Amino acid sequence: MHFIHRAASAANPTDPFAMAKIELRHLRTLVALRDTGSLVDAADRLCLTQSALSHQVKDVEDRLQCSLFMRKTRPVRFTSAGQRLLALADEILPQIRAAEIDLDRLAGGETGRLFLALECHSCFQWLMPTINTFRHHWPDVELDLSSSFSFAPLQALARGDLDLVISSDPLELPGVHYEPLFRYEVRLALSPRHRLAARAVIEPADLADEVLICYPVERARLDVFRHFLEPADIEPASVRTAELTMMIIQLVASNRGVAALPNWAISEYENKDFLVSRALGAEGLWSTLYAAIREEQREHPYMRDFMAFARQTCFSDLPGIQPLASVR
């Protein structure tokens, strides 16, 4: 016998969901009957009159064309059909309640999803402490981090595949908001033995004979090319790529090339005399790091907290950065 069955109504014979034989209220009624043992007590639990409860039971029995429990027994004794429906209720009702709790928490901003991606290779230095703090305060928010550069993360954010992207290269995309985290200076990292270490300021022409070590991304996303070399129509002697900041630092320290890196990524090694850094141009080469999010998530409590934790970590741990007012 199939108890969960949907039939088309005469008014709309093409609608398979026009009338459900079993409704959630029927399952809740049977559970109350089992738990309390009588119609009177079950009606009290469900805040119904005994007459309304009896009518509800008769309604579902008429729909199913079978009795669900034996009358005039105390406690209530269920028929095979009634026991089958109770088994269904024990399976479905807890899932319904769990979903209701989850939806309440979502509405209250207590849970959710935060999938992140980076367009900034050197951001792990401050991002990992931020993530650890966030997980402590929001344990029920599902958090995942992708460092993949094989896809377009900002476009994935706009589609809803990601929830936050750390980027210094904002694109105009519908529904995407860019929250500035801080301004930072891109400086040229050099071996202390390098010939340019004696210069106070590096000009574009100074790099024409140099091996420039970069992260493996398009030139259009590298400030040293887009805002420093290309406007002066200067090309370095050669370009070498390395995935990891530490690898770039080692190559620079061994005088095998130079690299344009954020000031916070250089300072630790400069303090230990592994390398030196110089300004790119008389005014320095400055950029802004953004957290890109979708407009509809801007006011989520856990998203606001993540931004607050990120800024707190950055301005506590990263030297040489500057605040910037929020912009779109």
C-alpha positions as CSV (number, residue, x, y, z in Angstrom):
1,M,0.0,0.0,0.0
2,H,1.4,3.4,-1.0
3,F,0.5,6.0,1.7
4,I,2.4,8.9,0.2
5,H,0.4,9.5,-2.9
6,R,-0.6,12.6,-4.8
7,A,-3.6,12.7,-7.1
8,A,-4.6,15.3,-9.6
9,S,-7.8,17.2,-8.9
10,A,-10.7,17.5,-11.3
11,A,-10.1,21.2,-11.4
12,N,-6.5,20.7,-12.5
13,P,-5.9,17.1,-13.7
14,T,-2.4,17.9,-14.9
15,D,-1.2,19.0,-11.5
16,P,0.3,15.9,-9.7
17,F,0.5,17.9,-6.4
18,A,-3.1,19.0,-6.4
19,M,-4.1,16.9,-3.3
20,A,-1.8,15.1,-0.9
21,K,-3.3,12.1,0.9
22,I,-0.9,12.6,3.8
23,E,0.0,16.0,5.3
24,L,2.6,16.9,8.0
25,R,-0.3,17.7,10.4
26,H,-1.5,14.2,10.1
27,L,1.9,12.8,11.0
28,R,2.2,15.2,14.0
29,T,-1.2,14.1,15.2
30,L,-0.3,10.4,15.2
31,V,2.9,11.1,17.0
32,A,1.0,13.1,19.7
33,L,-1.5,10.2,20.0
34,R,1.4,7.7,20.5
35,D,3.3,9.9,22.9
36,T,0.2,10.8,25.1
37,G,-1.8,7.6,24.7
38,S,-5.2,9.4,24.4
39,L,-7.2,11.7,22.1
40,V,-7.8,14.1,25.0
41,D,-4.1,14.5,25.9
42,A,-3.0,14.6,22.2
43,A,-5.5,17.4,21.6
44,D,-4.1,19.4,24.5
45,R,-0.5,18.9,23.2
46,L,-1.5,20.1,19.7
47,C,-3.6,23.0,21.1
48,L,-6.7,21.6,19.4
49,T,-10.2,20.7,20.6
50,Q,-10.9,17.0,20.9
51,S,-13.5,17.4,18.2
52,A,-11.0,19.1,15.8
53,L,-8.5,16.3,16.5
54,S,-11.1,13.6,15.9
55,H,-12.1,15.3,12.6
56,Q,-8.5,15.4,11.5
57,V,-8.0,11.7,12.2
58,K,-11.2,10.8,10.4
59,D,-10.1,13.0,7.5
60,V,-6.8,11.1,6.9
61,E,-8.5,7.7,7.4
62,D,-11.1,8.6,4.8
63,R,-8.3,9.7,2.4
64,L,-6.4,6.4,3.0
65,Q,-9.5,4.3,3.3
66,C,-8.2,2.4,6.3
67,S,-8.2,2.7,10.1
68,L,-5.0,4.0,11.8
69,F,-5.8,3.0,15.5
70,M,-8.2,1.0,17.5
71,R,-11.0,2.9,19.2
72,K,-11.7,2.7,22.9
73,T,-8.3,1.5,23.9
74,R,-6.0,3.1,26.4
75,P,-3.2,3.6,25.7
76,V,-4.0,4.0,22.0
77,R,-3.2,0.9,19.9
78,F,-2.2,1.4,16.3
79,T,-3.1,-0.7,13.3
80,S,-0.5,-1.8,10.8
81,A,-1.3,1.2,8.7
82,G,-1.0,3.5,11.7
83,Q,2.4,1.9,12.6
84,R,3.6,2.5,9.1
85,L,2.7,6.1,9.2
86,L,4.4,6.5,12.6
87,A,7.6,5.0,11.1
88,L,7.2,7.6,8.4
89,A,6.7,10.4,10.9
90,D,9.8,9.3,12.9
91,E,11.8,9.6,9.7
92,I,10.4,12.9,8.3
93,L,9.5,15.1,11.3
94,P,13.0,15.2,12.7
95,Q,14.3,16.2,9.3
96,I,11.7,18.9,9.0
97,R,12.6,20.3,12.5
98,A,16.3,20.3,11.7
99,A,15.6,22.2,8.5
100,E,13.5,24.7,10.4
101,I,16.3,25.2,12.9
102,D,18.8,25.7,10.1
103,L,16.6,28.2,8.3
104,D,16.0,30.1,11.6
105,R,19.8,30.3,12.1
106,L,20.3,31.3,8.5
107,A,17.8,34.1,8.9
108,G,19.5,35.1,12.1
109,G,22.9,35.1,10.5
110,E,24.3,32.3,12.7
111,T,25.2,29.9,10.0
112,G,26.0,29.9,6.3
113,R,28.8,29.4,3.8
114,L,32.0,31.3,3.2
115,F,34.0,30.0,0.2
116,L,37.1,32.1,-0.4
117,A,39.6,32.4,-3.2
118,L,42.8,34.5,-3.5
119,E,44.2,36.5,-6.3
120,C,47.1,37.5,-4.1
121,H,49.8,35.0,-3.6
122,S,51.3,36.7,-0.6
123,C,48.1,37.0,1.4
124,F,48.4,33.8,3.3
125,Q,50.6,35.6,5.8
126,W,47.6,37.5,7.3
127,L,44.7,35.4,5.9
128,M,45.4,32.3,7.9
129,P,45.2,34.0,11.3
130,T,42.1,35.7,10.2
131,I,40.5,32.4,9.2
132,N,41.5,30.8,12.6
133,T,39.9,33.7,14.5
134,F,36.8,33.5,12.3
135,R,36.4,29.8,12.8
136,H,36.5,30.2,16.6
137,H,33.7,32.8,16.5
138,W,31.6,31.2,13.8
139,P,32.0,27.4,14.1
140,D,28.7,26.8,12.2
141,V,29.7,28.7,9.1
142,E,31.1,26.3,6.5
143,L,34.4,27.8,5.4
144,D,36.6,26.7,2.5
145,L,39.7,28.3,0.9
146,S,40.8,27.9,-2.7
147,S,44.2,29.2,-3.9
148,S,43.6,28.1,-7.5
149,F,44.6,30.5,-10.3
150,S,43.3,28.2,-13.1
151,F,39.9,29.9,-13.1
152,A,38.5,33.4,-12.9
153,P,37.5,33.8,-9.2
154,L,35.7,37.2,-9.6
155,Q,33.5,35.7,-12.2
156,A,32.9,32.7,-10.0
157,L,32.0,35.1,-7.2
158,A,29.4,36.8,-9.4
159,R,27.9,33.4,-10.3
160,G,27.6,32.4,-6.7
161,D,30.3,29.7,-6.8
162,L,32.4,31.7,-4.3
163,D,31.5,34.1,-1.5
164,L,34.6,36.2,-1.1
165,V,37.7,36.9,-3.2
166,I,40.8,38.7,-2.1
167,S,42.0,40.8,-5.0
168,S,44.0,43.9,-5.9
169,D,42.4,44.0,-9.4
170,P,38.7,44.8,-9.2
171,L,36.5,44.2,-12.2
172,E,33.1,45.9,-12.8
173,L,30.7,43.0,-12.4
174,P,27.0,43.2,-11.7
175,G,26.1,42.6,-8.1
176,V,29.7,42.5,-6.8
177,H,30.9,44.9,-4.1
178,Y,34.6,45.6,-3.4
179,E,35.4,46.3,0.2
180,P,38.8,47.9,0.6
181,L,41.0,46.3,3.2
182,F,44.1,48.5,3.0
183,R,46.6,50.3,0.8
184,Y,50.1,48.9,0.5
185,E,53.3,49.7,-1.3
186,V,54.8,47.4,-4.0
187,R,58.6,47.6,-3.5
188,L,61.5,46.1,-5.4
189,A,63.2,43.3,-3.5
190,L,66.9,43.0,-4.2
191,S,69.9,41.1,-2.9
192,P,72.1,43.4,-0.7
193,R,74.8,42.6,-3.2
194,H,72.8,43.7,-6.2
195,R,74.0,46.7,-8.2
196,L,70.7,48.5,-7.8
197,A,70.9,48.2,-4.0
198,A,72.8,51.5,-3.9
199,R,69.9,53.4,-5.5
200,A,67.4,55.1,-3.2
201,V,64.6,54.9,-5.9
202,I,64.2,52.5,-8.8
203,E,63.2,53.9,-12.2
204,P,61.6,51.7,-15.0
205,A,64.8,51.9,-17.1
206,D,66.7,50.4,-14.3
207,L,65.0,47.0,-14.9
208,A,65.7,46.8,-18.6
209,D,68.7,44.6,-17.9
210,E,67.2,42.6,-15.0
211,V,65.7,39.2,-14.5
212,L,62.3,40.0,-13.0
213,I,60.8,37.2,-10.8
214,C,57.0,37.2,-10.7
215,Y,54.1,35.0,-9.6
216,P,52.7,32.9,-12.5
217,V,49.8,35.2,-13.4
218,E,49.0,37.3,-16.4
219,R,51.0,40.5,-16.7
220,A,47.8,42.5,-16.7
221,R,47.3,41.6,-13.1
222,L,50.8,42.6,-11.9
223,D,51.2,46.2,-10.8
224,V,54.9,46.3,-11.7
225,F,54.0,45.7,-15.4
226,R,50.7,47.6,-15.6
227,H,51.6,50.7,-13.6
228,F,55.4,50.9,-13.7
229,L,57.1,49.2,-16.7
230,E,54.4,49.4,-19.5
231,P,53.7,53.1,-19.2
232,A,57.4,53.7,-19.7
233,D,57.6,51.2,-22.5
234,I,60.2,49.2,-20.7
235,E,60.7,45.4,-20.9
236,P,62.9,43.5,-18.4
237,A,65.7,41.4,-19.8
238,S,63.8,38.2,-18.9
239,V,60.9,37.1,-16.6
240,R,61.0,34.1,-14.3
241,T,58.1,32.8,-12.4
242,A,57.7,31.1,-9.0
243,E,54.5,29.9,-7.2
244,L,55.6,30.6,-3.6
245,T,56.7,33.9,-2.0
246,M,59.4,32.0,-0.1
247,M,60.8,30.7,-3.3
248,I,60.9,34.2,-4.8
249,I,62.6,35.5,-1.6
250,Q,65.3,32.8,-1.9
251,L,66.0,33.6,-5.6
252,V,66.2,37.3,-4.8
253,A,68.5,36.7,-1.8
254,S,70.8,34.6,-3.9
255,N,71.0,37.5,-6.4
256,R,69.4,35.5,-9.2
257,G,66.9,38.2,-10.0
258,V,64.7,41.0,-8.5
259,A,61.0,41.0,-7.6
260,A,58.3,43.5,-7.0
261,L,56.4,42.4,-3.8
262,P,54.1,44.0,-1.3
263,N,55.9,45.7,1.5
264,W,54.5,43.3,4.2
265,A,55.9,40.3,2.3
266,I,59.4,41.8,2.3
267,S,59.8,43.4,5.7
268,E,60.5,40.3,7.7
269,Y,63.4,39.3,5.4
270,E,64.7,42.8,5.1
271,N,64.9,43.0,8.9
272,K,67.1,39.9,8.9
273,D,69.3,41.4,6.1
274,F,68.4,38.6,3.7
275,L,67.5,41.3,1.1
276,V,66.8,45.0,0.7
277,S,63.9,46.9,-0.9
278,R,63.6,50.1,-2.8
279,A,60.7,52.3,-3.9
280,L,59.5,51.9,-7.5
281,G,59.4,55.5,-8.7
282,A,59.7,58.7,-6.7
283,E,56.2,58.5,-5.4
284,G,56.3,54.7,-4.8
285,L,54.0,52.2,-6.4
286,W,50.9,51.9,-4.3
287,S,48.0,49.5,-4.7
288,T,44.8,48.6,-2.8
289,L,43.7,45.2,-1.6
290,Y,40.0,44.4,-1.7
291,A,37.7,41.8,-0.4
292,A,35.1,41.2,-3.2
293,I,31.7,40.0,-2.1
294,R,28.2,39.9,-3.5
295,E,25.9,42.8,-2.7
296,E,23.3,40.6,-1.0
297,Q,25.8,39.2,1.5
298,R,27.2,42.6,2.6
299,E,25.0,42.7,5.7
300,H,25.4,39.1,6.8
301,P,26.7,39.2,10.4
302,Y,29.4,36.6,9.7
303,M,30.6,38.4,6.6
304,R,30.8,41.7,8.5
305,D,32.8,39.9,11.2
306,F,35.2,38.4,8.7
307,M,35.9,41.8,7.4
308,A,36.5,43.1,10.9
309,F,38.8,40.2,11.8
310,A,40.7,40.7,8.5
311,R,41.3,44.4,9.1
312,Q,42.2,43.8,12.8
313,T,44.8,41.1,11.8
314,C,46.2,43.2,8.9
315,F,46.7,46.4,10.9
316,S,48.1,44.4,13.8
317,D,50.6,42.3,11.9
318,L,51.4,44.0,8.6
319,P,53.9,46.9,8.6
320,G,53.6,49.8,6.2
321,I,49.9,49.5,5.2
322,Q,47.4,52.3,5.2
323,P,43.6,52.4,5.7
324,L,41.2,53.4,3.0
325,A,37.6,54.4,3.1
326,S,34.9,52.0,1.8
327,V,34.2,52.3,-1.9
328,R,32.2,50.4,-4.5
